[in-house]
Amino acid sequence: MKSPRPARLASRAVAVALAALLGFAGLGAARAHAANLPTIVFVHGAFADASGWREVAERLAAEGYPVRTYDNPLRGPASDAAGLRALLDGIAGPIVLVGHSYGGAVITNTHDPDVRANVYVAAFAPDRGEFVQGLLNPITYPGSRLLPPALQLTPVPDANSPVGTNLDGYIAEDSFHEVFCQDVSPAVAADMYAHQKSAALQANLEPSGTPSWSDTPSWYLVSRQDRVIPPDLQRMMAGRAAPGRTSEVDASHVSLVSRPGVVAEVVRAAATATA
């Protein structure tokens, strides 16, 4: 068998070198692409913890997005927003904030120059001076089932209180599935109940500050079957905070758990639009 000609050897060498160069260029481009992606920070609401974001975060992380979750104390919009800003201070580059339920009130009160977009998922988006309990006015926006006996109050230790305790609200176990997350399986609901964090009563009564959505592009995903925040209330808030960037999903209050693909799609749209 004849040996390959020198020209053919040279041609093969060039092809190998070119392939290697393209490979390194592709790797470099992928790294540059990942470096340009915003960090997505998920903020949970009342009666939940950060684990509720698991599937949405995993989907976006698999696409190369840096993701973080904020362990929301659920003490009040101002103090919870201050804690969130401390987390954001440690993140380099652009940021997209994603808030669910009361978490929306927290991102509304979070002002950071690196935040390029807010995403509200069945969330409160209060204007200045509004507060959660006031927005949940059953006369103006009926339909919430977040009422006693489903909603319970309990004293909790609080070092900042003059009497050493505070009143927190939580959803009773026998109402949790039906009120909070009726479109997930009983097993998933039981796991969510086990991760429930109570929220300070004061958190629902504290007036909101100047809304970040007034000068930050915002998106809103309405849950049409929500039994916590009435859908019409969500639509009103979305009309102010996210005009032209509002979509809806047939889901309970916890679309992030029952419809993670839809939630991830909205977050991706916000991240892409602000990149």
C-alpha positions, 0 to 999 in steps of 0.5 A, spaced: 500 500 500 502 506 497 504 512 503 499 518 502 502 524 498 506 529 502 500 534 499 495 530 502 498 529 509 499 537 509 491 537 507 490 533 513 494 536 518 491 543 516 484 540 517 486 537 524 488 544 526 482 547 523 478 542 527 481 543 533 481 551 532 474 551 531 473 546 537 477 551 542 473 557 538 466 554 540 468 552 547 470 559 548 464 562 545 460 557 549 464 560 555 463 567 553 455 566 552 455 563 559 459 569 562 454 574 558 447 570 561 444 574 567 444 570 574 437 568 576 435 569 583 429 566 585 425 569 591 419 564 595 413 567 598 409 565 604 407 558 606 413 555 602 421 555 602 426 555 596 425 548 595 419 550 591 423 553 585 427 546 584 425 544 578 424 551 575 432 552 577 434 546 574 431 547 567 434 554 567 441 551 570 441 546 565 441 551 559 447 555 562 444 560 567 447 561 573 441 561 579 441 563 586 435 562 591 434 567 597 431 564 603 426 569 604 425 571 612 418 573 611 418 578 616 416 584 612 418 587 605 423 592 607 427 588 612 426 582 607 428 586 601 434 589 605 436 581 606 435 580 598 440 586 597 445 583 601 445 577 597 445 581 590 451 585 593 455 578 592 453 577 585 457 580 579 454 582 572 446 582 570 441 579 575 433 577 573 429 577 580 423 572 580 418 573 585 412 568 587 406 570 591 409 575 597 416 574 594 413 579 589 412 584 594 420 583 596 422 584 589 418 590 588 422 593 594 429 591 592 432 596 588 439 594 585 442 597 579 444 590 576 437 588 576 435 588 569 428 585 570 423 582 575 419 576 574 412 576 578 409 569 578 402 569 581 405 574 586 404 581 589 406 587 585 404 593 590 404 600 588 407 605 593 403 605 600 399 599 598 400 592 603 398 585 601 392 585 606 389 591 603 390 588 596 387 582 598 380 586 599 375 581 598 370 586 596 374 589 591 377 582 589 373 576 591 375 569 591 381 568 596 380 562 600 386 564 605 382 565 610 380 562 617 380 556 619 385 555 613 389 561 615 392 560 622 396 564 627 401 562 632 406 566 636 413 565 634 420 567 638 422 574 635 428 577 639 426 584 635 419 584 639 418 588 645 415 582 648 419 577 645 414 574 640 411 575 634 404 573 631 405 568 624 400 566 619 401 559 616 396 554 612 393 549 616 395 542 614 387 539 612 387 546 608 393 546 605 392 542 599 386 545 597 387 552 598 395 552 596 396 547 591 390 543 588 393 541 582 399 537 585 399 530 587 397 529 595 404 526 595 407 533 593 402 537 597 405 533 603 412 535 601 410 542 600 407 542 607 413 539 610 417 545 607 412 551 609 415 557 613 410 561 617 410 569 615 409 574 620 403 578 620 406 584 620 409 582 613 402 583 610 400 590 613 407 593 612 406 599 606 410 598 600 415 603 598 417 606 591 416 600 586 422 597 582 417 595 577 416 603 575 423 603 572 425 596 571 422 592 565 417 586 568 414 580 566 408 577 570 405 570 569 398 570 572 395 563 575 388 562 572 386 557 578 389 561 584 385 560 590 390 565 594 391 571 590 385 572 586 386 572 578 383 578 577 387 582 582 393 579 579 391 582 572 390 588 575 397 588 578 400 586 572 397 591 568 401 596 572 407 593 573 408 589 566 404 592 561 405 588 554 409 582 558 403 579 561 401 571 560 397 566 563 397 559 565 392 554 568 395 553 574 394 553 582 397 558 586 404 554 585 405 554 578 412 554 579 411 547 582 405 544 577 407 548 571 415 549 571 416 549 564 411 555 563 414 558 569 421 557 566 419 560 559 417 566 562 423 567 566 427 565 560 424 571 556 425 576 561 433 574 561 433 574 553 430 580 552 434 584 557 441 580 555 
